[in-house]
Amino acid sequence: MSEPVKVTMLGTGAALADPDRGHAAVLLSAGTRHYLLDIGHGATRQLVRANVNPAEVHHVFISHLHFDHMEDSAYFLIASWMANRRVKPTIFGPPGTRDFIDHLLENGAFKLDIAARARYRQRAESMEMIRPAVVEFGPGLIYADEHIRVHADYVDHIEPEILHCFGFRVEIQDRVIAYSGDTKPCDTMRRFAANCDLLIHECTFPEEALAFRAKTQIGTNDHTSPLELGKLAAGAGVKQLVATHFGHFDTTNPVLKGYLQHHMPIELVGPGFMESVVRDIRKNYPGPLHLAHDLMRIDL
């Protein structure tokens, strides 16, 4: 009999500093094995809040090198080294990940911190734990063990000559989870989501915000709106849908609202804006729907 699979949404916000949402990170757990999809700001702290020791998370899969999907890497690696990690971690990421990690640790930003801690025997004897294995991947099967198989393919977010962006299809035990990273609707996610048990998909901006951003040209519109997400989920026949990576449009924080006035119609910003998300998804998708919040748990 297969073990239960637990999905914990560690961070559910987009790129701005949000007091109520961390950046993108999803924890997949099967028995005592844990796997991270993205590792945005706050992921390590959220692991502890979810009663998972970061030193017991050995595999991290990064969808793309936007900071809100990988910026907690140093905190995760150093904190779990200090927590007496016993298994060397492996970071899977798109092209550019090896350079990022190399410039982050002993050869880069945290070299003095690591050198200072390495003066003491307990840390000096475990230096391999602060030297993660880094695997850069392209499309295809990127990892497999007795519990999990992880497939990756390009999604449509940023031009690949600038940034390589991937989605994942994860086969864990006898269940299938699809994860979008950041993307507008694309063939990869339609294929990865086909008949999956759970689709975790970005839903960054409501239609009203996308229209506003198209006029102001403030940033990329290569995201998926609730209306488009409902169409994708219905067409793929997904069994459960998680909408996540929300662009802060439900906030009541005055500082964050000050930022958002350049991104979307500010008079709409607030908890009620989430009703627009549900309305638009439900125009096409009638199945089980979860609006992600930090530390939300789903058992499969």
Backbone as CSV, one residue per row, in Angstrom:
resi,resn,N_x,N_y,N_z,CA_x,CA_y,CA_z,C_x,C_y,C_z
1,MET,0.849,-1.190,0.000,0.000,0.000,0.000,0.887,1.244,0.000
2,SER,0.601,2.210,-0.865,1.417,3.402,-0.956,1.185,4.309,0.255
3,GLU,2.207,5.096,0.568,2.119,6.028,1.680,1.284,7.245,1.287
4,PRO,0.690,7.921,2.268,-0.020,9.160,1.945,0.961,10.223,1.472
5,VAL,0.506,11.073,0.582,1.299,12.191,0.081,0.713,13.474,0.652
6,LYS,1.578,14.267,1.256,1.159,15.541,1.848,1.774,16.677,1.042
7,VAL,0.944,17.645,0.658,1.391,18.833,-0.057,1.203,20.027,0.877
8,THR,2.287,20.760,1.142,2.218,21.938,2.005,2.655,23.160,1.211
9,MET,1.766,24.124,1.109,2.060,25.362,0.393,2.812,26.298,1.352
10,LEU,4.119,26.302,1.253,4.932,27.088,2.174,4.837,28.578,1.877
11,GLY,4.830,28.944,0.589,4.733,30.338,0.192,3.842,30.479,-1.022
12,THR,2.969,31.479,-1.007,1.915,31.549,-2.029,1.801,32.910,-2.697
13,GLY,2.771,33.790,-2.452,2.713,35.126,-3.027,3.621,35.290,-4.230
14,ALA,3.502,36.449,-4.874,4.363,36.792,-6.003,5.562,37.584,-5.485
15,ALA,6.121,38.476,-6.304,7.468,38.969,-6.050,7.592,40.090,-5.026
16,LEU,6.531,40.843,-4.730,6.660,41.950,-3.802,6.735,41.464,-2.351
17,ALA,7.197,42.342,-1.469,7.253,42.026,-0.041,5.838,42.079,0.530
18,ASP,5.361,40.946,0.996,3.971,40.801,1.429,3.966,40.294,2.871
19,PRO,3.342,41.006,3.804,3.347,40.557,5.198,2.538,39.294,5.442
20,ASP,1.690,38.918,4.497,0.806,37.773,4.698,1.140,36.560,3.837
21,ARG,2.021,36.731,2.859,2.372,35.622,1.966,3.878,35.602,1.731
22,GLY,4.467,34.404,1.878,5.847,34.231,1.469,5.933,34.028,-0.026
23,HIS,7.166,33.923,-0.506,7.390,33.677,-1.929,7.261,32.190,-2.242
24,ALA,7.310,31.867,-3.528,6.925,30.541,-4.013,7.743,29.413,-3.397
25,ALA,7.062,28.451,-2.818,7.695,27.226,-2.301,6.601,26.222,-1.972
26,VAL,6.788,24.994,-2.431,5.827,23.916,-2.180,6.597,22.712,-1.654
27,LEU,6.137,22.141,-0.558,6.751,20.953,0.022,5.903,19.731,-0.307
28,LEU,6.535,18.719,-0.887,5.897,17.428,-1.133,6.498,16.415,-0.167
29,SER,5.646,15.724,0.568,6.108,14.772,1.573,5.446,13.424,1.360
30,ALA,6.271,12.375,1.360,5.779,10.998,1.294,6.489,10.228,2.391
31,GLY,5.757,9.893,3.454,6.401,9.268,4.591,7.395,10.232,5.207
32,THR,8.648,9.792,5.336,9.692,10.638,5.916,10.529,11.340,4.857
33,ARG,10.154,11.240,3.588,10.895,11.871,2.508,10.228,13.177,2.103
34,HIS,11.064,14.195,1.920,10.552,15.535,1.609,11.265,16.098,0.380
35,TYR,10.498,16.813,-0.454,11.022,17.401,-1.682,10.447,18.813,-1.803
36,LEU,11.307,19.756,-2.183,10.873,21.143,-2.347,10.772,21.514,-3.817
37,LEU,9.651,22.121,-4.191,9.493,22.749,-5.489,9.584,24.252,-5.272
38,ASP,10.647,24.851,-5.729,10.990,26.258,-5.537,11.306,26.542,-4.070
39,ILE,12.074,27.639,-3.894,12.575,27.943,-2.557,12.687,29.462,-2.404
40,GLY,11.517,30.109,-2.552,11.446,31.547,-2.413,11.596,31.990,-0.966
41,HIS,11.634,33.308,-0.783,11.861,33.884,0.542,10.875,33.329,1.568
42,GLY,11.406,32.918,2.714,10.593,32.416,3.808,10.424,30.916,3.828
43,ALA,10.895,30.213,2.803,10.645,28.773,2.716,11.217,28.014,3.903
44,THR,12.429,28.358,4.340,13.079,27.619,5.428,12.325,27.806,6.737
45,ARG,11.969,29.036,7.020,11.192,29.301,8.241,9.853,28.571,8.193
46,GLN,9.235,28.539,7.026,7.944,27.866,6.907,8.074,26.356,7.078
47,LEU,9.197,25.775,6.651,9.428,24.352,6.916,9.354,24.072,8.411
48,VAL,10.020,24.917,9.190,10.015,24.728,10.642,8.608,24.915,11.198
49,ARG,7.884,25.903,10.685,6.510,26.114,11.143,5.623,24.921,10.796
50,ALA,5.970,24.206,9.701,5.221,23.007,9.303,5.758,21.753,9.985
51,ASN,6.638,21.936,10.967,7.218,20.832,11.739,8.072,19.894,10.895
52,VAL,8.758,20.465,9.913,9.703,19.708,9.092,11.086,20.309,9.296
53,ASN,12.040,19.470,9.644,13.417,19.909,9.844,14.060,20.188,8.486
54,PRO,14.521,21.415,8.214,15.166,21.681,6.922,16.336,20.750,6.629
55,ALA,16.998,20.260,7.665,18.120,19.338,7.472,17.675,17.974,6.961
56,GLU,16.371,17.735,6.951,15.839,16.467,6.437,15.203,16.625,5.061
57,VAL,15.391,17.785,4.448,14.960,18.021,3.067,16.210,17.997,2.196
58,HIS,16.308,16.995,1.321,17.562,16.758,0.603,17.508,17.117,-0.870
59,HIS,16.309,17.396,-1.408,16.173,17.662,-2.840,15.332,18.922,-3.050
60,VAL,15.889,19.870,-3.788,15.205,21.126,-4.109,15.178,21.273,-5.624
61,PHE,13.995,21.553,-6.172,13.813,21.720,-7.616,13.385,23.160,-7.878
62,ILE,14.215,23.912,-8.585,13.959,25.323,-8.852,13.419,25.473,-10.269
63,SER,12.262,26.117,-10.400,11.614,26.229,-11.711,12.292,27.266,-12.604
64,HIS,12.749,28.380,-12.023,13.443,29.410,-12.790,14.125,30.357,-11.819
65,LEU,15.060,31.143,-12.327,15.921,31.942,-11.469,15.428,33.371,-11.276
66,HIS,14.129,33.536,-11.127,13.587,34.767,-10.588,13.723,34.700,-9.068
67,PHE,14.049,35.839,-8.435,14.418,35.801,-7.019,13.323,35.263,-6.116
68,ASP,12.056,35.466,-6.494,10.985,35.001,-5.619,10.762,33.496,-5.719
69,HIS,11.602,32.813,-6.482,11.529,31.354,-6.570,12.800,30.665,-6.077
70,MET,13.849,31.457,-5.717,15.093,30.806,-5.302,15.890,31.569,-4.250
71,GLU,15.364,32.678,-3.746,16.180,33.536,-2.899,16.434,32.980,-1.503
72,ASP,15.698,31.968,-1.045,15.926,31.414,0.289,17.018,30.345,0.279
73,SER,17.672,30.164,-0.852,18.661,29.086,-0.978,19.759,29.178,0.068
74,ALA,20.350,30.362,0.264,21.445,30.494,1.231,20.966,30.204,2.651
75,TYR,19.835,30.761,3.016,19.281,30.523,4.354,19.053,29.028,4.574
76,PHE,18.442,28.373,3.588,18.171,26.938,3.682,19.464,26.143,3.850
77,LEU,20.459,26.419,3.019,21.692,25.632,3.037,22.504,25.876,4.307
78,ILE,22.667,27.131,4.711,23.459,27.423,5.902,22.724,26.993,7.163
79,ALA,21.423,27.267,7.231,20.654,26.897,8.420,20.608,25.388,8.616
80,SER,20.469,24.616,7.537,20.421,23.165,7.698,21.806,22.589,7.980
81,TRP,22.878,23.233,7.493,24.244,22.865,7.896,24.408,23.070,9.397
82,MET,23.954,24.208,9.902,24.041,24.487,11.339,23.147,23.566,12.167
83,ALA,22.118,22.996,11.523,21.216,22.065,12.205,21.709,20.621,12.075
84,ASN,23.000,20.463,11.742,23.653,19.151,11.707,23.099,18.241,10.611
85,ARG,22.962,18.816,9.428,22.565,18.020,8.270,23.495,16.828,8.119
86,ARG,22.930,15.677,7.740,23.714,14.451,7.577,23.744,13.954,6.140
87,VAL,22.888,14.493,5.274,22.854,14.086,3.864,23.132,15.313,3.010
88,LYS,24.092,15.190,2.097,24.457,16.299,1.226,23.256,16.695,0.380
89,PRO,22.871,17.967,0.365,21.687,18.376,-0.400,21.997,18.448,-1.898
90,THR,20.943,18.288,-2.695,21.055,18.428,-4.148,20.080,19.492,-4.608
91,ILE,20.601,20.453,-5.362,19.790,21.528,-5.926,19.659,21.273,-7.420
92,PHE,18.439,21.087,-7.889,18.150,20.934,-9.309,17.627,22.271,-9.828
93,GLY,18.196,22.748,-10.917,17.737,24.022,-11.436,18.066,24.179,-12.907
94,PRO,17.524,25.200,-13.530,17.762,25.452,-14.951,19.185,25.942,-15.183
95,PRO,19.605,26.056,-16.432,20.923,26.621,-16.712,21.115,27.956,-15.991
96,GLY,22.276,28.115,-15.370,22.563,29.290,-14.561,22.565,28.992,-13.077
97,THR,22.000,27.857,-12.668,21.897,27.521,-11.247,23.271,27.265,-10.634
98,ARG,24.145,26.591,-11.348,25.474,26.302,-10.800,26.235,27.589,-10.515
99,ASP,26.161,28.536,-11.425,26.829,29.817,-11.230,26.220,30.562,-10.046
100,PHE,24.907,30.524,-9.929,24.216,31.169,-8.812,24.676,30.599,-7.474
101,ILE,24.686,29.283,-7.332,25.079,28.645,-6.076,26.559,28.891,-5.792
102,ASP,27.399,28.825,-6.828,28.831,29.029,-6.642,29.125,30.425,-6.096
103,HIS,28.386,31.424,-6.593,28.606,32.794,-6.147,27.889,33.100,-4.829
104,LEU,27.170,32.134,-4.300,26.384,32.339,-3.092,27.116,31.905,-1.834
105,LEU,27.906,30.836,-1.919,28.418,30.172,-0.723,29.897,30.470,-0.489
106,GLU,30.744,29.444,-0.434,32.150,29.643,-0.066,32.915,30.543,-1.032
107,ASN,32.488,30.593,-2.277,33.187,31.416,-3.264,32.520,32.768,-3.502
108,GLY,31.526,33.089,-2.682,30.777,34.295,-2.989,30.245,35.013,-1.780
109,ALA,28.963,35.319,-1.802,28.360,36.257,-0.862,28.547,35.865,0.599
110,PHE,28.476,34.582,0.904,28.531,34.147,2.298,29.863,33.493,2.661
111,LYS,30.931,33.800,1.913,32.215,33.132,2.161,32.776,33.467,3.541
112,LEU,32.624,34.697,3.998,33.161,35.058,5.303,32.350,34.425,6.427
113,ASP,31.056,34.391,6.279,30.195,33.736,7.270,30.570,32.256,7.393
114,ILE,30.706,31.584,6.258,31.016,30.153,6.264,32.407,29.911,6.817
115,ALA,33.368,30.738,6.444,34.731,30.583,6.958,34.774,30.748,8.474
116,ALA,34.003,31.697,8.995,33.978,31.915,10.440,33.395,30.707,11.169
117,ARG,32.324,30.161,10.642,31.694,29.008,11.287,32.550,27.754,11.160
118,ALA,33.314,27.661,10.075,34.142,26.470,9.827,35.338,26.389,10.760
119,ARG,35.586,27.419,11.584,36.677,27.360,12.556,36.386,26.380,13.673
120,TYR,35.124,26.026,13.829,34.737,25.171,14.938,34.557,23.733,14.461
121,ARG,34.952,22.791,15.316,35.081,21.395,14.887,33.803,20.835,14.302
122,GLN,32.676,21.079,14.941,31.424,20.485,14.467,31.105,20.913,13.039
123,ARG,31.348,22.201,12.730,31.110,22.673,11.372,32.229,22.236,10.437
124,ALA,33.467,22.264,10.891,34.592,21.874,10.038,34.477,20.427,9.587
125,GLU,33.930,19.581,10.441,33.796,18.158,10.110,32.623,17.876,9.179
126,SER,31.817,18.886,8.911,30.637,18.666,8.054,30.613,19.628,6.867
127,MET,31.782,20.002,6.367,31.851,20.987,5.294,31.132,20.536,4.021
128,GLU,31.064,19.230,3.776,30.372,18.754,2.579,28.889,19.090,2.603
129,MET,28.350,19.339,3.779,26.930,19.655,3.887,26.626,21.083,3.441
130,ILE,27.650,21.929,3.316,27.449,23.292,2.817,27.944,23.408,1.371
131,ARG,28.196,22.275,0.759,28.636,22.218,-0.636,27.636,21.365,-1.423
132,PRO,26.479,21.917,-1.740,25.428,21.102,-2.366,25.845,20.600,-3.737
133,ALA,25.342,19.425,-4.072,25.422,18.979,-5.464,24.444,19.825,-6.264
134,VAL,24.867,20.274,-7.432,24.004,21.088,-8.290,23.818,20.372,-9.614
135,VAL,22.571,20.167,-9.996,22.233,19.511,-11.256,21.445,20.494,-12.101
136,GLU,22.012,20.910,-13.226,21.287,21.760,-14.159,20.562,20.868,-15.158
137,PHE,19.300,21.165,-15.411,18.492,20.279,-16.232,17.923,20.995,-17.442
138,GLY,17.473,20.199,-18.389,16.681,20.636,-19.526,15.405,19.825,-19.532
139,PRO,14.674,19.829,-20.637,13.421,19.074,-20.701,13.658,17.569,-20.542
140,GLY,12.717,16.894,-19.868,12.774,15.444,-19.726,12.682,15.013,-18.279
141,LEU,12.965,13.732,-18.030,13.009,13.195,-16.672,14.279,13.706,-16.002
142,ILE,14.147,14.456,-14.922,15.325,15.067,-14.302,15.723,14.408,-12.996
143,TYR,14.820,13.601,-12.404,15.170,12.911,-11.157,14.211,11.752,-10.940
144,ALA,14.742,10.665,-10.369,13.901,9.517,-10.009,14.540,8.786,-8.839
145,ASP,13.726,8.387,-7.886,14.137,7.451,-6.852,12.966,6.502,-6.599
146,GLU,13.020,5.768,-5.496,11.975,4.777,-5.258,10.634,5.406,-4.893
147,HIS,10.622,6.708,-4.612,9.399,7.389,-4.209,8.836,8.313,-5.280
148,ILE,9.694,8.869,-6.127,9.286,10.028,-6.923,9.981,10.040,-8.274
149,ARG,9.283,10.576,-9.276,9.851,10.864,-10.587,9.464,12.291,-10.945
150,VAL,10.439,13.079,-11.355,10.198,14.490,-11.652,10.551,14.762,-13.110
151,HIS,9.563,15.231,-13.859,9.747,15.612,-15.262,9.700,17.127,-15.358
152,ALA,10.486,17.699,-16.265,10.509,19.149,-16.480,10.353,19.455,-17.958
153,ASP,9.766,20.608,-18.250,9.732,21.104,-19.624,9.541,22.619,-19.583
154,TYR,9.898,23.256,-20.701,9.812,24.704,-20.779,8.362,25.177,-20.700
155,VAL,8.181,26.281,-19.974,6.899,27.000,-19.962,7.124,28.384,-20.581
156,ASP,6.066,29.164,-20.690,6.109,30.415,-21.449,6.017,31.612,-20.499
157,HIS,7.187,32.056,-20.020,7.205,33.157,-19.050,8.180,34.260,-19.467
158,ILE,9.443,33.912,-19.653,10.481,34.856,-20.071,11.206,34.249,-21.272
159,GLU,11.684,35.073,-22.175,12.398,34.566,-23.347,13.586,33.710,-22.897
160,PRO,13.728,32.490,-23.444,14.767,31.568,-22.953,16.181,32.078,-23.130
161,GLU,16.414,33.013,-24.048,17.759,33.575,-24.161,18.090,34.469,-22.969
162,ILE,17.078,34.836,-22.183,17.278,35.633,-20.972,17.207,34.755,-19.730
163,LEU,16.165,33.910,-19.650,15.916,33.114,-18.455,15.206,31.826,-18.851
164,HIS,15.717,30.698,-18.383,15.099,29.398,-18.660,14.021,29.134,-17.604
165,CYS,12.786,28.922,-18.031,11.649,28.762,-17.127,10.981,27.408,-17.366
166,PHE,10.768,26.647,-16.292,10.255,25.290,-16.396,9.030,25.073,-15.521
167,GLY,8.198,24.129,-15.944,7.164,23.541,-15.114,7.559,22.114,-14.812
168,PHE,6.883,21.505,-13.821,7.201,20.136,-13.402,5.947,19.264,-13.397
169,ARG,6.149,18.001,-13.749,5.144,16.964,-13.522,5.791,15.938,-12.605
170,VAL,5.199,15.754,-11.430,5.780,14.919,-10.396,4.909,13.684,-10.183
171,GLU,5.499,12.522,-10.349,4.838,11.264,-10.023,5.376,10.827,-8.668
172,ILE,4.535,10.875,-7.654,4.971,10.558,-6.297,4.032,9.504,-5.728
173,GLN,4.612,8.349,-5.355,3.816,7.163,-5.066,2.965,6.867,-6.307
174,ASP,1.646,6.786,-6.149,0.798,6.528,-7.322,-0.047,7.754,-7.667
175,ARG,0.428,8.932,-7.270,-0.276,10.160,-7.551,0.558,11.064,-8.464
176,VAL,-0.130,11.964,-9.149,0.537,12.879,-10.079,0.204,14.313,-9.678
177,ILE,1.259,15.120,-9.543,1.125,16.531,-9.201,1.811,17.339,-10.299
178,ALA,1.117,18.308,-10.839,1.707,19.219,-11.830,1.913,20.573,-11.176
179,TYR,3.061,21.191,-11.481,3.426,22.487,-10.891,3.908,23.403,-11.993
180,SER,3.354,24.607,-12.045,3.575,25.465,-13.202,4.825,26.320,-13.138
181,GLY,5.358,26.620,-11.930,6.274,27.747,-11.870,5.512,28.984,-12.310
182,ASP,6.178,29.880,-13.058,5.503,31.061,-13.611,5.340,30.884,-15.119
183,THR,4.133,31.146,-15.613,3.889,30.961,-17.039,2.533,31.538,-17.426
184,LYS,2.395,31.899,-18.684,1.064,32.069,-19.238,0.590,30.691,-19.699
185,PRO,-0.687,30.500,-20.047,-1.152,29.187,-20.487,-0.282,28.670,-21.633
186,CYS,0.115,27.405,-21.550,1.027,26.867,-22.557,0.796,25.364,-22.708
187,ASP,1.302,24.811,-23.794,1.111,23.400,-24.095,1.777,22.501,-23.048
188,THR,2.916,22.924,-22.513,3.584,22.113,-21.491,2.661,21.865,-20.307
189,MET,2.011,22.912,-19.804,1.176,22.717,-18.629,-0.106,21.978,-18.971
190,ARG,-0.620,22.130,-20.178,-1.775,21.330,-20.569,-1.413,19.848,-20.569
191,ARG,-0.208,19.551,-21.039,0.257,18.158,-21.086,0.591,17.636,-19.691
192,PHE,1.294,18.427,-18.898,1.672,17.995,-17.553,0.456,17.841,-16.650
193,ALA,-0.567,18.662,-16.871,-1.752,18.633,-16.009,-2.749,17.556,-16.394
194,ALA,-2.560,16.917,-17.529,-3.563,15.975,-18.036,-3.883,14.893,-17.012
195,ASN,-5.136,14.896,-16.539,-5.667,13.889,-15.614,-4.875,13.785,-14.310
196,CYS,-4.195,14.866,-13.920,-3.383,14.803,-12.704,-4.272,14.834,-11.462
197,ASP,-3.727,14.335,-10.367,-4.454,14.353,-9.099,-4.513,15.757,-8.507
198,LEU,-3.469,16.554,-8.772,-3.438,17.910,-8.239,-2.635,18.797,-9.189
199,LEU,-3.232,19.897,-9.600,-2.541,20.914,-10.380,-2.308,22.127,-9.492
200,ILE,-1.043,22.474,-9.291,-0.660,23.674,-8.540,-0.196,24.688,-9.574
201,HIS,-0.992,25.712,-9.793,-0.726,26.596,-10.933,-0.792,28.055,-10.510
202,GLU,0.150,28.827,-11.032,0.141,30.263,-10.773,-1.132,30.906,-11.273
203,CYS,-1.545,31.938,-10.529,-2.751,32.708,-10.866,-2.468,34.136,-10.422
204,THR,-1.435,34.716,-11.010,-0.799,35.911,-10.465,-1.696,37.132,-10.485
205,PHE,-2.384,37.363,-11.594,-3.176,38.591,-11.725,-4.568,38.282,-12.248
206,PRO,-5.614,38.865,-11.639,-6.950,38.804,-12.230,-6.981,39.522,-13.580
207,GLU,-8.024,39.281,-14.331,-8.152,39.884,-15.659,-8.041,41.413,-15.596
208,GLU,-8.651,42.011,-14.565,-8.629,43.464,-14.458,-7.210,43.999,-14.286
209,ALA,-6.383,43.258,-13.535,-5.004,43.685,-13.322,-4.165,43.506,-14.579
210,LEU,-4.391,42.415,-15.313,-3.644,42.197,-16.550,-3.939,43.296,-17.572
211,ALA,-5.201,43.693,-17.665,-5.563,44.764,-18.593,-4.892,46.077,-18.191
212,PHE,-4.840,46.358,-16.898,-4.192,47.563,-16.386,-2.701,47.551,-16.712
213,ARG,-2.044,46.405,-16.486,-0.603,46.291,-16.736,-0.283,46.379,-18.229
214,ALA,-1.175,45.895,-19.055,-0.951,45.988,-20.503,-0.915,47.453,-20.951
215,LYS,-1.697,48.292,-20.289,-1.717,49.715,-20.632,-0.494,50.440,-20.083
216,THR,-0.088,50.094,-18.864,1.012,50.823,-18.224,2.379,50.278,-18.606
217,GLN,2.436,49.038,-19.132,3.711,48.421,-19.527,4.697,48.373,-18.354
218,ILE,4.196,48.023,-17.160,5.054,48.032,-15.986,5.856,46.740,-15.828
219,GLY,5.400,45.659,-16.418,6.100,44.383,-16.273,5.489,43.350,-17.193
220,THR,5.990,42.117,-17.068,5.517,41.058,-17.946,4.042,40.735,-17.707
221,ASN,3.350,40.430,-18.766,1.990,39.902,-18.668,1.970,38.407,-18.938
222,ASP,3.128,37.780,-18.967,3.211,36.345,-19.240,2.921,35.547,-17.975
223,HIS,1.719,35.735,-17.490,1.180,35.019,-16.340,-0.189,34.469,-16.735
224,THR,-0.794,33.710,-15.831,-2.076,33.063,-16.119,-3.176,33.702,-15.280
225,SER,-4.191,34.188,-15.933,-5.310,34.794,-15.223,-6.251,33.701,-14.707
226,PRO,-7.128,34.026,-13.765,-8.095,33.037,-13.283,-8.964,32.461,-14.406
227,LEU,-9.398,33.298,-15.334,-10.223,32.806,-16.433,-9.459,31.775,-17.258
228,GLU,-8.204,32.084,-17.572,-7.384,31.161,-18.356,-7.070,29.894,-17.569
229,LEU,-6.866,30.035,-16.264,-6.568,28.870,-15.435,-7.748,27.916,-15.390
230,GLY,-8.954,28.457,-15.273,-10.132,27.594,-15.274,-10.268,26.817,-16.570
231,LYS,-9.984,27.462,-17.691,-10.035,26.780,-18.980,-8.994,25.658,-19.046
232,LEU,-7.770,25.961,-18.587,-6.698,24.963,-18.632,-7.042,23.756,-17.771
233,ALA,-7.496,23.999,-16.532,-7.801,22.908,-15.613,-8.951,22.044,-16.128
234,ALA,-9.979,22.681,-16.679,-11.118,21.930,-17.210,-10.692,21.100,-18.413
235,GLY,-9.928,21.703,-19.316,-9.489,20.980,-20.503,-8.572,19.816,-20.203
236,ALA,-7.779,19.938,-19.124,-6.837,18.877,-18.757,-7.480,17.795,-17.895
237,GLY,-8.670,18.037,-17.405,-9.342,17.041,-16.570,-8.682,16.835,-15.220
238,VAL,-8.180,17.919,-14.597,-7.497,17.768,-13.311,-8.503,17.438,-12.212
239,LYS,-8.054,16.659,-11.232,-8.946,16.212,-10.162,-9.083,17.240,-9.048
240,GLN,-8.014,18.004,-8.797,-8.064,19.111,-7.846,-7.167,20.224,-8.377
241,LEU,-7.562,21.463,-8.093,-6.810,22.618,-8.564,-6.422,23.499,-7.378
242,VAL,-5.150,23.899,-7.342,-4.674,24.905,-6.398,-4.236,26.121,-7.191
243,ALA,-4.896,27.251,-6.966,-4.465,28.521,-7.542,-3.531,29.193,-6.545
244,THR,-2.353,29.665,-7.029,-1.350,30.209,-6.118,-0.561,31.313,-6.804
245,HIS,0.523,31.781,-6.125,1.391,32.847,-6.632,0.562,34.104,-6.904
246,PHE,-0.252,34.454,-5.917,-1.137,35.596,-6.069,-0.352,36.902,-6.004
247,GLY,-0.693,37.831,-6.889,0.024,39.092,-7.005,-0.392,40.141,-6.000
248,HIS,-0.672,39.726,-4.737,-0.880,40.639,-3.609,-2.176,41.443,-3.704
249,PHE,-3.034,41.080,-4.637,-4.232,41.892,-4.892,-5.279,41.768,-3.796
250,ASP,-5.072,40.867,-2.821,-6.021,40.724,-1.725,-5.538,41.411,-0.449
251,THR,-4.458,42.184,-0.529,-3.871,42.763,0.674,-4.686,43.921,1.229
252,THR,-4.532,44.156,2.530,-5.057,45.361,3.184,-3.915,46.221,3.714
253,ASN,-2.673,45.798,3.501,-1.523,46.505,4.032,-1.288,47.816,3.279
254,PRO,-1.211,48.954,3.959,-1.096,50.237,3.253,0.221,50.401,2.498
255,VAL,1.318,49.842,3.019,2.596,49.950,2.315,2.531,49.179,1.007
256,LEU,2.029,47.947,1.071,1.925,47.121,-0.124,0.939,47.722,-1.129
257,LYS,-0.148,48.283,-0.632,-1.101,48.939,-1.534,-0.461,50.132,-2.240
258,GLY,0.479,50.789,-1.566,1.197,51.871,-2.205,2.011,51.400,-3.392
259,TYR,2.630,50.220,-3.267,3.348,49.634,-4.398,2.387,49.269,-5.533
260,LEU,1.256,48.704,-5.150,0.360,48.105,-6.136,-0.389,49.121,-6.992
261,GLN,-0.410,50.369,-6.594,-1.165,51.359,-7.378,-0.626,51.501,-8.798
262,HIS,0.618,51.068,-9.023,1.194,51.129,-10.364,0.982,49.825,-11.143
263,HIS,0.424,48.798,-10.483,0.299,47.479,-11.088,-1.130,47.087,-11.438
264,MET,-2.104,47.705,-10.771,-3.493,47.268,-10.960,-4.436,48.354,-10.451
265,PRO,-5.717,48.260,-10.778,-6.676,49.268,-10.280,-6.741,49.239,-8.754
266,ILE,-6.191,50.240,-8.114,-6.005,50.193,-6.667,-7.337,50.160,-5.926
267,GLU,-8.392,50.695,-6.524,-9.688,50.693,-5.850,-10.258,49.281,-5.695
268,LEU,-9.727,48.332,-6.470,-10.200,46.948,-6.367,-9.417,46.118,-5.364
269,VAL,-8.243,46.609,-4.964,-7.348,45.806,-4.131,-7.937,45.614,-2.739
270,GLY,-7.932,44.372,-2.283,-8.456,44.008,-0.971,-8.981,42.591,-1.009
271,PRO,-9.397,42.047,0.125,-9.861,40.658,0.169,-10.974,40.351,-0.826
272,GLY,-11.817,41.328,-1.116,-12.916,41.096,-2.044,-12.471,40.806,-3.465
273,PHE,-11.252,41.209,-3.805,-10.750,40.963,-5.161,-10.613,39.452,-5.420
274,MET,-10.472,38.676,-4.351,-10.367,37.223,-4.511,-11.671,36.620,-5.038
275,GLU,-12.787,37.288,-4.809,-14.055,36.796,-5.356,-14.039,36.828,-6.878
276,SER,-13.341,37.802,-7.441,-13.178,37.857,-8.890,-12.415,36.642,-9.397
277,VAL,-11.423,36.208,-8.625,-10.636,35.019,-8.997,-11.526,33.781,-9.043
278,VAL,-12.301,33.580,-8.000,-13.193,32.412,-7.946,-14.211,32.466,-9.081
279,ARG,-14.789,33.621,-9.277,-15.811,33.780,-10.336,-15.253,33.383,-11.691
280,ASP,-14.054,33.854,-12.000,-13.496,33.594,-13.325,-13.043,32.149,-13.496
281,ILE,-12.475,31.546,-12.450,-12.108,30.127,-12.545,-13.356,29.283,-12.746
282,ARG,-14.415,29.601,-12.018,-15.638,28.797,-12.048,-16.419,28.934,-13.360
283,LYS,-16.061,29.871,-14.185,-16.722,29.958,-15.488,-16.444,28.724,-16.337
284,ASN,-15.339,28.009,-16.016,-14.981,26.846,-16.820,-14.665,25.597,-16.006
285,TYR,-14.197,25.772,-14.771,-13.748,24.618,-13.985,-14.682,24.383,-12.803
286,PRO,-15.398,23.225,-12.784,-16.344,22.978,-11.706,-15.785,22.118,-10.571
287,GLY,-14.544,21.655,-10.700,-14.006,20.688,-9.755,-13.523,21.295,-8.456
288,PRO,-12.928,20.461,-7.582,-12.404,20.940,-6.294,-11.353,22.030,-6.493
289,LEU,-11.533,23.157,-5.807,-10.686,24.322,-5.993,-10.167,24.800,-4.642
290,HIS,-8.856,25.045,-4.578,-8.224,25.598,-3.390,-7.568,26.922,-3.751
291,LEU,-7.867,27.973,-2.995,-7.154,29.239,-3.121,-6.032,29.204,-2.095
292,ALA,-4.790,29.141,-2.571,-3.669,28.854,-1.691,-3.442,29.956,-0.662
293,HIS,-3.055,29.535,0.523,-2.535,30.439,1.543,-1.354,29.749,2.201
294,ASP,-0.491,30.516,2.808,0.723,29.953,3.381,0.396,28.917,4.446
295,LEU,1.084,27.782,4.367,0.950,26.616,5.238,-0.332,25.813,5.003
296,MET,-1.052,26.101,3.928,-2.188,25.259,3.556,-1.682,23.852,3.263
297,ARG,-2.397,22.861,3.753,-2.015,21.451,3.567,-3.102,20.707,2.803
298,ILE,-2.660,19.895,1.866,-3.571,19.030,1.105,-3.032,17.618,1.179
299,ASP,-3.867,16.665,1.549,-3.480,15.262,1.600,-4.044,14.534,0.380
300,LEU,-3.193,13.786,-0.286,-3.597,13.032,-1.477,-3.523,11.535,-1.210
